[in-house]
Amino acid sequence: MKKPILIITFFLITTAAFAQNSINKPRLDSLLDVLAANNRKMVNMAISQNGKIIYQKSTGIASSGVKATANTKYRVGSISKMFTATIIFQLIDAGKLKLSDPLSKWYPQLPNAEKITIGLMLKHRSGLFNFTADSTYLTYYTQPQTEQQQIARFAKLQPAFAPDTKSAYSNTNYVLLAYIAQKITGKPYALLIKERITGRLKLNDTYAGGAIDPKKHEAQSYKYINGWQQETATDMSVPGGAGAIVSTPADLARFIEGLFNGKLVSDSSLNVMKTLDGRFGSGMFGYSFNEKSGFGHNGSIDSFNADLSYYPTEKLTIAICSNGGTYSVNNIGLAALKLYFGQPYQLPVFSNIKLNEADMDKYVGVYGLAQAAMKITVAKKDDMLTAQATGQNAFPLEPTAPGKFSFEPADIVITIDTAKKELNIAQGGHTTLFKKE
């Protein structure tokens, strides 16, 4: 849910052929223990097969002085979009809404509202600008926002493209879909989640969140800077239907299993949800592991990360929640799949390189592109280096070798050549060269 870094990465997992269908628990334990010991990730993970939890492990803290347990609840960010899409398709099943209904039916003041349909919003083909990428987002995201305030903001945002001409991930779509569901039913989003999803599936640890309350076993999120430090929290009125759900890995597994087992929407609606248009279904992404196909969603808000995937043929669910650390939850999911199917897996090795002030000073600066306005600013903060692209959040740089840095969650590798005054950034198979100004 939070403002994306450079490029929103969608995770498609691929490896070699399959073997056994049982989890190597000691090996997976070792991975989570290594991540915790090196302060790379605090993880709560559940793996379910045929509706039964076959693996569960928690590492790290939930809040100050409180260890995480299987009952710890996490903000799950954009996995919330699966919940919102489920409600939308329930309304479609009930004849109260159509995929072809235009946005102008509820919000005519929004750009291109008469051309944008419910179906286009579900598939991220509306062209509505992603409000979390707007420069003003960081000025209000910690404060309560009303529907009227959000709609006024959305109305001022210039469209990213004409409706149905391309796909681009936008949190704006799902905030609006939740508002529309509220208008149709006359009920608040939190009640819709309870009545239409968690109540039906008896998910006692899943709900639309509010202010974090450790007394309710709700986790705080943390960043690691010479120790775990509590992260600033988004007010949940801001992400709403795009990112406000709180849950546990076990509950997330039961949710997606209930969805695919016909307990929440009709078969026809589920088929629409699963139909991919490029990278996107309607409220879910496609996942793959060699020839096996799965569905799910990932999420990020503040320093929380989560990933939920379901492989229908194998009836296998992997649910991961985290409240701190830079190691990718996608890589944890990949490790789980390898270990489930008996694939070779090598535990990660961390360099733990520490830079002194003189080392950091060599890399600090602004690096620009001659042909574009984008710049990368490398700065010192709290005894570490950070990088920040124009209009984006700063992110920590993990030194892996002299002049080489990584940011695991976004699959970013940065190489800085101080002699040539160049910064090369690689992500998703693409590289871009910046020159120091």
C-alpha positions as a printed NumPy array, in Angstrom:
array([[  0.   ,   0.   ,   0.   ],
       [  2.735,   2.467,   0.856],
       [  4.341,   4.688,  -1.754],
       [  6.233,   2.47 ,  -4.211],
       [  9.995,   2.675,  -4.701],
       [ 11.   ,   3.312,  -8.339],
       [  9.032,   0.428,  -9.786],
       [  6.224,  -1.609,  -8.238],
       [  7.465,  -5.163,  -8.418],
       [  5.011,  -8.001,  -8.969],
       [  6.308, -11.353,  -7.92 ],
       [  6.209, -14.37 , -10.218],
       [  8.123, -17.292,  -8.747],
       [  9.845, -19.757, -11.062],
       [ 12.234, -22.65 , -10.494],
       [ 12.973, -26.168, -11.703],
       [ 10.973, -29.41 , -11.636],
       [  9.014, -30.735,  -8.68 ],
       [  9.629, -33.59 ,  -6.312],
       [  8.086, -34.366,  -2.946],
       [  5.066, -32.654,  -1.419],
       [  6.055, -32.163,   2.223],
       [  7.752, -29.249,   3.921],
       [ 11.331, -29.495,   5.135],
       [ 10.535, -27.868,   8.477],
       [ 14.063, -27.786,   9.972],
       [ 15.445, -26.122,   6.85 ],
       [ 12.687, -23.511,   6.757],
       [ 13.174, -22.927,  10.493],
       [ 16.854, -22.313,   9.772],
       [ 16.029, -19.675,   7.15 ],
       [ 13.745, -17.712,   9.479],
       [ 16.264, -18.041,  12.32 ],
       [ 19.102, -16.756,  10.096],
       [ 16.997, -13.769,   9.039],
       [ 16.165, -12.992,  12.671],
       [ 19.746, -13.445,  13.903],
       [ 21.026, -11.02 ,  11.256],
       [ 18.198,  -8.532,  11.839],
       [ 17.09 ,  -8.937,   8.214],
       [ 13.446,  -9.88 ,   8.802],
       [ 10.938, -10.5  ,  11.575],
       [  8.517, -13.085,  10.198],
       [  5.262, -14.801,  11.047],
       [  4.564, -17.598,   8.575],
       [  1.951, -20.29 ,   8.033],
       [  1.754, -22.965,   5.352],
       [ -1.505, -24.806,   4.805],
       [ -2.17 , -27.899,   2.721],
       [ -5.693, -29.227,   2.145],
       [ -6.961, -26.683,   4.669],
       [ -4.662, -27.842,   7.47 ],
       [ -1.738, -25.852,   8.857],
       [  1.401, -27.93 ,   8.258],
       [  3.947, -25.276,   9.229],
       [  3.934, -22.24 ,  11.505],
       [  6.758, -20.158,  12.938],
       [  7.089, -16.677,  14.437],
       [ 10.264, -14.65 ,  14.922],
       [ 11.024, -11.211,  16.303],
       [  8.911,  -8.912,  18.409],
       [  5.308,  -7.824,  18.092],
       [  5.827,  -4.683,  20.15 ],
       [  8.272,  -3.417,  22.737],
       [  9.181,  -6.304,  25.039],
       [  6.585,  -8.638,  23.507],
       [  7.633, -11.582,  21.337],
       [  5.615, -12.388,  18.233],
       [  3.467, -15.511,  18.35 ],
       [  1.094, -17.31 ,  16.001],
       [ -1.666, -15.052,  17.389],
       [  0.103, -11.78 ,  16.583],
       [ -1.878,  -9.656,  14.12 ],
       [ -0.235,  -7.673,  11.341],
       [ -1.254,  -4.989,   8.906],
       [ -1.232,  -6.77 ,   5.541],
       [ -1.281,  -3.787,   3.172],
       [ -2.521,  -4.489,  -0.329],
       [ -3.682,  -8.026,   0.43 ],
       [ -6.69 ,  -5.966,   1.565],
       [ -7.529,  -5.568,  -2.129],
       [ -8.502,  -9.26 ,  -2.277],
       [-10.997,  -8.64 ,   0.521],
       [-12.407,  -5.543,  -1.187],
       [-12.679,  -7.334,  -4.538],
       [-14.503, -10.2  ,  -2.81 ],
       [-17.126,  -7.784,  -1.483],
       [-17.52 ,  -6.212,  -4.926],
       [-18.125,  -9.61 ,  -6.537],
       [-20.599, -10.529,  -3.808],
       [-22.574,  -7.412,  -4.747],
       [-22.34 ,  -8.444,  -8.405],
       [-23.6  , -11.935,  -7.515],
       [-26.521, -10.314,  -5.69 ],
       [-27.421,  -8.179,  -8.724],
       [-26.635,  -4.915,  -6.92 ],
       [-23.676,  -4.016,  -9.111],
       [-22.319,  -4.741, -12.604],
       [-18.788,  -4.826, -13.94 ],
       [-19.952,  -2.398, -16.633],
       [-21.267,   0.209, -14.175],
       [-19.434,   3.529, -14.678],
       [-17.622,   5.337, -11.883],
       [-19.681,   8.425, -12.765],
       [-22.693,   6.728, -11.172],
       [-21.151,   7.555,  -7.793],
       [-18.335,  10.041,  -8.41 ],
       [-18.95 ,  12.08 , -11.586],
       [-16.397,  14.678, -10.452],
       [-13.462,  12.28 , -10.936],
       [-11.474,  12.448, -14.195],
       [-12.807,  10.156, -16.965],
       [-15.478,   8.902, -14.562],
       [-17.988,   8.201, -17.348],
       [-15.433,   5.988, -19.162],
       [-14.131,   4.119, -16.11 ],
       [-16.042,   0.99 , -15.095],
       [-16.027,  -1.21 , -12.015],
       [-14.304,  -3.893, -14.094],
       [-11.517,  -1.552, -15.183],
       [-10.899,  -0.465, -11.598],
       [-10.677,  -4.063, -10.399],
       [ -8.022,  -4.819, -13.059],
       [ -6.048,  -1.561, -12.605],
       [ -6.979,  -0.358, -16.098],
       [ -8.817,   2.805, -15.045],
       [ -5.941,   5.229, -15.554],
       [ -6.694,   6.83 , -12.184],
       [ -3.461,   8.188, -10.754],
       [ -2.069,   6.224,  -7.812],
       [ -2.648,   8.647,  -4.945],
       [  0.148,   7.191,  -2.781],
       [  2.624,   8.266,  -5.48 ],
       [  1.484,  11.89 ,  -5.322],
       [  3.923,  14.351,  -3.763],
       [  1.38 ,  15.425,  -1.138],
       [  0.784,  11.904,   0.228],
       [  3.463,  12.067,   2.911],
       [  1.929,  15.27 ,   4.3  ],
       [ -1.293,  13.618,   5.473],
       [ -0.966,   9.798,   5.571],
       [ -0.674,   9.645,   9.371],
       [ -3.838,  11.714,   9.937],
       [ -7.517,  10.623,   9.752],
       [ -9.116,  11.374,   6.394],
       [-12.765,  11.465,   5.423],
       [-14.237,  10.165,   2.186],
       [-14.895,  13.758,   1.149],
       [-11.239,  14.719,   1.663],
       [ -9.997,  11.739,  -0.317],
       [-12.414,  12.274,  -3.192],
       [-11.41 ,  15.942,  -3.397],
       [ -7.76 ,  14.856,  -3.69 ],
       [ -8.514,  12.212,  -6.307],
       [-10.44 ,  14.746,  -8.385],
       [ -7.337,  16.937,  -8.65 ],
       [ -5.004,  14.15 ,  -9.796],
       [ -4.311,  14.046, -13.519],
       [ -5.037,  10.624, -15.09 ],
       [ -2.034,   8.382, -15.708],
       [ -3.515,   7.257, -19.058],
       [ -6.813,   6.962, -20.904],
       [ -9.12 ,   4.276, -19.474],
       [ -8.592,   0.726, -20.779],
       [ -5.496,   1.604, -22.834],
       [ -2.988,  -0.016, -20.463],
       [ -2.564,  -1.39 , -16.943],
       [ -0.892,   0.341, -14.003],
       [ -1.241,  -0.48 , -10.331],
       [ -3.198,   2.181,  -8.475],
       [ -4.346,   2.184,  -4.863],
       [ -6.916,   4.805,  -5.849],
       [ -9.017,   2.122,  -7.558],
       [ -9.553,   0.101,  -4.403],
       [-10.155,   3.011,  -2.064],
       [-12.974,   3.976,  -4.443],
       [-14.324,   0.412,  -4.715],
       [-14.676,   0.255,  -0.94 ],
       [-16.468,   3.615,  -0.919],
       [-18.843,   2.348,  -3.613],
       [-19.583,  -0.817,  -1.625],
       [-20.423,   1.358,   1.366],
       [-22.791,   3.496,  -0.714],
       [-24.592,   0.473,  -2.154],
       [-25.023,  -1.292,   1.197],
       [-25.271,   1.685,   3.522],
       [-22.734,   0.   ,   5.806],
       [-19.158,   0.969,   6.756],
       [-16.27 ,  -1.004,   5.274],
       [-15.321,  -2.581,   8.608],
       [-18.836,  -4.   ,   9.008],
       [-18.874,  -5.297,   5.436],
       [-15.618,  -7.172,   6.108],
       [-17.118,  -8.675,   9.269],
       [-20.518,  -9.615,   7.852],
       [-19.497, -10.755,   4.397],
       [-16.104, -12.382,   4.956],
       [-14.73 , -12.892,   8.447],
       [-18.08 , -13.804,   9.998],
       [-18.814, -16.383,   7.302],
       [-15.38 , -17.973,   7.614],
       [-15.1  , -17.503,  11.399],
       [-11.89 , -15.511,  11.095],
       [-11.596, -14.064,  14.579],
       [ -8.241, -12.348,  14.025],
       [ -9.045, -10.473,  10.817],
       [-10.701,  -7.055,  10.517],
       [-10.38 ,  -3.552,   9.115],
       [ -7.813,  -1.99 ,  11.41 ],
       [ -7.59 ,   1.24 ,  13.331],
       [ -4.852,   2.663,  15.523],
       [ -2.407,  -0.116,  16.485],
       [ -3.24 ,  -1.577,  19.893],
       [ -0.584,  -3.956,  21.302],
       [ -3.07 ,  -5.051,  23.993],
       [ -5.056,  -6.71 ,  21.186],
       [ -1.923,  -8.599,  20.038],
       [ -1.493,  -6.142,  17.167],
       [  2.087,  -5.746,  15.963],
       [  3.907,  -2.466,  15.587],
       [  6.212,  -2.133,  12.579],
       [  9.937,  -1.5  ,  12.868],
       [ 12.974,  -0.436,  10.907],
       [ 16.431,  -1.592,  11.918],
       [ 18.904,   1.209,  12.617],
       [ 21.374,   0.074,  15.266],
       [ 18.447,  -1.784,  16.794],
       [ 14.753,  -2.141,  16.008],
       [ 13.093,   1.267,  16.009],
       [  9.342,   1.751,  15.765],
       [  8.086,   2.991,  12.396],
       [  5.558,   5.787,  11.867],
       [  2.063,   4.347,  11.419],
       [ -0.352,   5.148,   8.586],
       [ -3.849,   6.119,   9.667],
       [ -6.057,   3.337,   8.304],
       [ -8.712,   5.757,   7.045],
       [ -6.218,   6.643,   4.297],
       [ -5.712,   3.231,   2.592],
       [ -9.215,   1.958,   3.382],
       [-10.195,  -0.729,   0.877],
       [ -6.702,  -0.658,  -0.628],
       [ -4.772,  -1.508,   2.528],
       [ -6.567,  -1.407,   5.895],
       [ -6.894,  -5.105,   6.769],
       [ -5.223,  -6.586,   9.874],
       [ -4.791, -10.361,  10.064],
       [ -2.626, -13.354,  10.951],
       [ -0.995, -15.79 ,   8.519],
       [ -3.342, -18.586,   9.588],
       [ -6.417, -16.403,   9.016],
       [ -5.103, -15.268,   5.626],
       [ -4.732, -18.912,   4.631],
       [ -8.311, -19.651,   5.675],
       [ -9.542, -16.596,   3.782],
       [ -7.991, -17.504,   0.434],
       [ -8.98 , -21.157,   0.853],
       [-12.552, -20.083,   1.577],
       [-12.537, -17.856,  -1.489],
       [-11.331, -20.656,  -3.78 ],
       [-13.624, -23.23 ,  -2.199],
       [-16.792, -21.314,  -3.1  ],
       [-17.643, -20.015,   0.366],
       [-17.587, -16.328,  -0.561],
       [-18.376, -15.751,  -4.244],
       [-19.94 , -17.672,  -7.119],
       [-17.859, -19.831,  -9.45 ],
       [-18.433, -17.364, -12.275],
       [-17.207, -14.458, -10.159],
       [-14.153, -16.393,  -9.006],
       [-13.34 , -17.155, -12.643],
       [-13.419, -13.433, -13.425],
       [-11.197, -12.71 , -10.438],
       [ -8.68 , -15.319, -11.644],
       [ -8.641, -14.198, -15.283],
       [ -5.364, -12.376, -15.808],
       [ -5.041,  -9.278, -17.963],
       [ -1.285,  -9.091, -18.201],
       [ -0.104,  -9.175, -14.611],
       [ -3.478,  -8.471, -13.011],
       [ -6.584, -10.409, -12.224],
       [ -9.493,  -8.677, -10.491],
       [ -8.225,  -8.269,  -6.942],
       [ -5.393, -10.772,  -7.305],
       [ -2.137, -11.478,  -9.123],
       [ -0.994, -14.605, -10.891],
       [  1.837, -16.598,  -9.281],
       [  3.849, -19.409, -10.827],
       [  6.353, -22.017,  -9.712],
       [  7.634, -23.729, -12.847],
       [  4.535, -25.306, -14.477],
       [  2.359, -24.783, -11.409],
       [ -0.016, -21.811, -11.291],
       [ -1.199, -19.942,  -8.248],
       [ -3.039, -16.789,  -7.257],
       [ -2.72 , -14.265,  -4.49 ],
       [ -1.518, -10.816,  -3.531],
       [  1.303,  -9.109,  -1.684],
       [  1.2  ,  -6.054,   0.53 ],
       [  3.344,  -3.338,   2.076],
       [  2.427,  -0.556,   4.472],
       [  4.834,   1.349,   6.705],
       [  7.419,  -1.358,   7.553],
       [  4.892,  -4.196,   7.333],
       [  5.199,  -6.675,   4.448],
       [  2.943,  -9.592,   3.623],
       [  2.508, -12.176,   0.9  ],
       [ -0.348, -14.61 ,   0.307],
       [ -0.401, -17.249,  -2.428],
       [ -2.605, -20.247,  -3.173],
       [ -1.913, -23.096,  -5.596],
       [ -5.326, -24.654,  -6.373],
       [ -4.121, -27.952,  -7.856],
       [ -1.936, -28.665,  -4.836],
       [ -4.381, -26.984,  -2.404],
       [ -1.285, -25.294,  -0.992],
       [ -1.295, -21.907,   0.734],
       [  1.702, -19.862,   1.843],
       [  0.976, -16.853,   4.064],
       [  3.736, -14.576,   5.326],
       [  3.464, -11.493,   7.534],
       [  6.357,  -9.304,   8.646],
       [  6.672,  -6.172,  10.731],
       [ 10.278,  -5.265,  10.009],
       [ 13.422,  -5.922,   7.993],
       [ 14.652,  -5.575,   4.431],
       [ 14.749,  -9.199,   3.251],
       [ 12.093,  -9.879,   0.613],
       [  8.98 , -11.833,   1.641],
       [  8.91 , -13.053,  -1.953],
       [ 12.262, -14.775,  -1.411],
       [ 10.916, -16.366,   1.765],
       [  7.939, -17.681,  -0.194],
       [ 10.248, -18.986,  -2.889],
       [ 12.31 , -20.81 ,  -0.259],
       [  9.145, -22.38 ,   1.162],
       [  8.095, -23.63 ,  -2.274],
       [ 11.513, -25.127,  -2.955],
       [ 11.518, -26.874,   0.393],
       [  7.928, -28.087,  -0.032],
       [  8.696, -29.63 ,  -3.41 ],
       [ 12.087, -31.041,  -2.374],
       [ 14.205, -28.591,  -4.379],
       [ 17.79 , -27.712,  -3.403],
       [ 17.91 , -24.569,  -1.306],
       [ 20.906, -22.592,  -0.061],
       [ 20.491, -20.406,   3.016],
       [ 21.384, -16.746,   2.417],
       [ 24.726, -15.428,   3.642],
       [ 24.916, -11.818,   4.792],
       [ 28.018,  -9.663,   4.583],
       [ 27.259,  -7.457,   7.619],
       [ 29.669,  -4.859,   6.196],
       [ 29.826,  -1.69 ,   8.274],
       [ 30.752,   1.639,   6.668],
       [ 32.518,   4.366,   8.613],
       [ 31.922,   8.093,   8.09 ],
       [ 34.738,   8.444,   5.565],
       [ 33.434,   5.495,   3.541],
       [ 29.923,   6.907,   3.427],
       [ 31.103,  10.39 ,   2.47 ],
       [ 32.574,   8.984,  -0.751],
       [ 29.161,   7.876,  -1.994],
       [ 26.964,  10.756,  -0.825],
       [ 25.632,  13.029,  -3.546],
       [ 22.99 ,  13.66 ,  -6.199],
       [ 23.123,  11.535,  -9.343],
       [ 21.125,  12.576, -12.392],
       [ 20.105,  11.554, -15.909],
       [ 20.875,  13.823, -18.837],
       [ 17.721,  12.789, -20.706],
       [ 15.259,  12.817, -17.796],
       [ 14.329,  14.763, -14.693],
       [ 14.741,  11.806, -12.338],
       [ 17.557,  12.012,  -9.826],
       [ 18.917,   9.632,  -7.196],
       [ 20.023,  11.247,  -3.946],
       [ 22.4  ,   9.218,  -1.778],
       [ 22.549,  10.507,   1.79 ],
       [ 23.722,   9.566,   5.272],
       [ 21.089,   8.875,   7.908],
       [ 21.492,   7.21 ,  11.296],
       [ 24.895,   5.661,  10.511],
       [ 23.743,   4.242,   7.191],
       [ 23.347,   5.239,   3.546],
       [ 19.975,   5.832,   1.944],
       [ 18.921,   6.373,  -1.654],
       [ 15.941,   8.404,  -2.784],
       [ 14.572,   8.767,  -6.287],
       [ 12.728,  11.92 ,  -7.312],
       [  9.207,  11.834,  -5.866],
       [  9.81 ,   8.608,  -3.92 ],
       [ 10.538,   7.553,  -0.347],
       [ 14.143,   7.092,   0.749],
       [ 15.216,   3.482,   1.227],
       [ 18.218,   1.995,   3.072],
       [ 21.257,   0.768,   1.164],
       [ 22.735,  -2.533,   2.324],
       [ 26.492,  -2.658,   1.557],
       [ 27.387,  -6.004,  -0.007],
       [ 30.873,  -5.208,  -1.363],
       [ 32.995,  -2.076,  -1.916],
       [ 30.837,   0.293,  -3.946],
       [ 27.966,  -2.17 ,  -4.185],
       [ 24.65 ,  -1.937,  -2.341],
       [ 21.274,  -3.655,  -2.366],
       [ 17.684,  -3.082,  -1.305],
       [ 16.227,  -6.565,  -1.15 ],
       [ 12.454,  -5.82 ,  -0.957],
       [ 12.461,  -4.108,  -4.37 ],
       [ 15.209,  -6.27 ,  -5.938],
       [ 17.407,  -3.196,  -6.338],
       [ 21.195,  -3.341,  -6.74 ],
       [ 23.144,  -0.083,  -6.828],
       [ 26.792,   0.161,  -7.855],
       [ 28.657,   3.424,  -7.287],
       [ 31.957,   4.079,  -9.062],
       [ 33.503,   6.981,  -7.152],
       [ 36.333,   7.424,  -9.68 ],
       [ 33.96 ,   7.814, -12.612],
       [ 31.324,   9.556, -10.465],
       [ 28.664,   7.137, -11.701],
       [ 25.765,   5.337, -10.064],
       [ 24.278,   2.302, -11.769],
       [ 20.917,   1.033, -10.575],
       [ 19.666,  -2.415, -11.555],
       [ 16.13 ,  -3.679, -10.951],
       [ 14.083,  -6.37 , -12.607],
       [ 16.668,  -7.012, -15.323],
       [ 16.937,  -3.322, -16.263],
       [ 19.893,  -1.023, -15.556],
       [ 20.125,   2.759, -15.584],
       [ 23.294,   4.805, -15.344],
       [ 23.319,   8.116, -13.427],
       [ 26.117,  10.689, -13.31 ],
       [ 27.047,  12.605, -10.153],
       [ 26.125,  16.276, -10.334]])
